[in-house]
Amino acid sequence: MEEQASNIQVLPPDKAKIRKLWKIAAILGIVTAIEFVIAFTIAPGAFKIALFVGLTIVKAFYIVSEFMHLGHEEKSLIWAILLPLVLVLWLIIALLAQGDAIFMLKY
Amino acid sequence: MSASTAAVGQEEKNIWMGGTSPMKVSYGKLMMWFFLLSDALTFSALLAAYGTIRFSNPAFAGDRSLYTFSQDYWPIPERVFEAVPFLHGVSLPLVFVGIMTFILIMSSVTMVLAVEAGQRMDKAAVIKWMLWTLLGGIAFLSCQAWEWGHFIVGTEEGSTLADGTKVFGANLAINQYGPPAFADFFFFITGFHGFHVFSGVMLNFLIFYWAVVGKLERVGHYEMVEKVGLYWHFVDLVWVFVFTFFYLV
């Protein structure tokens, strides 16, 4: 194995790929900046929360799909990761409804 | 261990004994994905629990300019997190946590650049980008230490309980910002995430060290950078959700 080290070929940087990575970094930065603007300009309410959730999902999509490379993996792997998270959606909806019900009981 | 890894690299056909690797990823990467999935479920449970407790407590309903901390309703996060180091007494809502978000996203970017360098067998570039990633992780942890310190010590004004006693800062039993559960969730969720960042920094350091001493080059590939990279991006991903659901909403 020591011999292998001597004939290692270092390839030149993949310019197009690196440019794409920085572009995604810029998108993440801009989306975070937009979230800041929304935090101080839009009145609190369901619309504001929906915007925050939407923008968070946009950021999550870019991180998982590009940085973690999941978007370029086999379809079976993509679904193996995404489908179990559908159960989480159900959990969140159920628990928020539960929290609301507790509130109604208490107040 | 390096011998067996190198053997797998030479005889791709024997991967996973069936001649082809399931889902066309290596064993290590697939298991990292499944670990991250289980970790995602844990964090979801924590955030969903936060939502439940928040929904079961009253929200502040009055004029926002008259807002004060009280045990009677859930605090507005941007009124709690408005301090920035060296700018004492200046109200800068969410600015510091925004800086932390930016630091973590940037360290995620340097991590993918390390992965890209590893795929080209470029040892020098892997070392450079891993070093930046390490710095980002350490910077984030330092910010979080300050954030915790400020949260625990509290503001000079503190807040007054119904019986007239003054409360400053926060612990697990009582806090000046609102119901005890608010501080409990703050410590638990950001603490659990912070511990992930800490573990990530440790793993990143290990990979950095292996790259420096040439171990990864001798093995013949930099896949360890990709595997630890997956973990590091996941830590960033969790922070994106914590940022939204703990600080923004």
Interface residues (C-beta under 8 A of the other chain):
Chain A: M1 E2 Q4 A5 I8 Q9 V10 L11 P12 P13 D14 K17 I18 L21 W22 A25 L28 G29 T32 E35 F36 A39 F40 P44 I49 F52 V53 L55 T56 K59 A60 I63 V64 E66 F67 M68 E73 E74 S76 L77 A80 I81 P84 L85 V88 L91 I92 L95 L96 Q98 G99 D100 I102 F103 K106 Y107
Chain B: S2 A3 A6 M23 K24 V25 L30 W33 L37 A40 L41 S44 A45 L47 A48 A49 G51 T52 I53 R54 F55 S56 N57 P58 R64 E78 P93 L94 G98 T101 F102 I105 M106 S108 V109 M111 V112 L113 E116 A117 R120 M121 D122 K123 A125 G214 E217 R218 G220 G229 L230 H233 F234 D236 L237 V240 F241 T244 F245 L248 V249
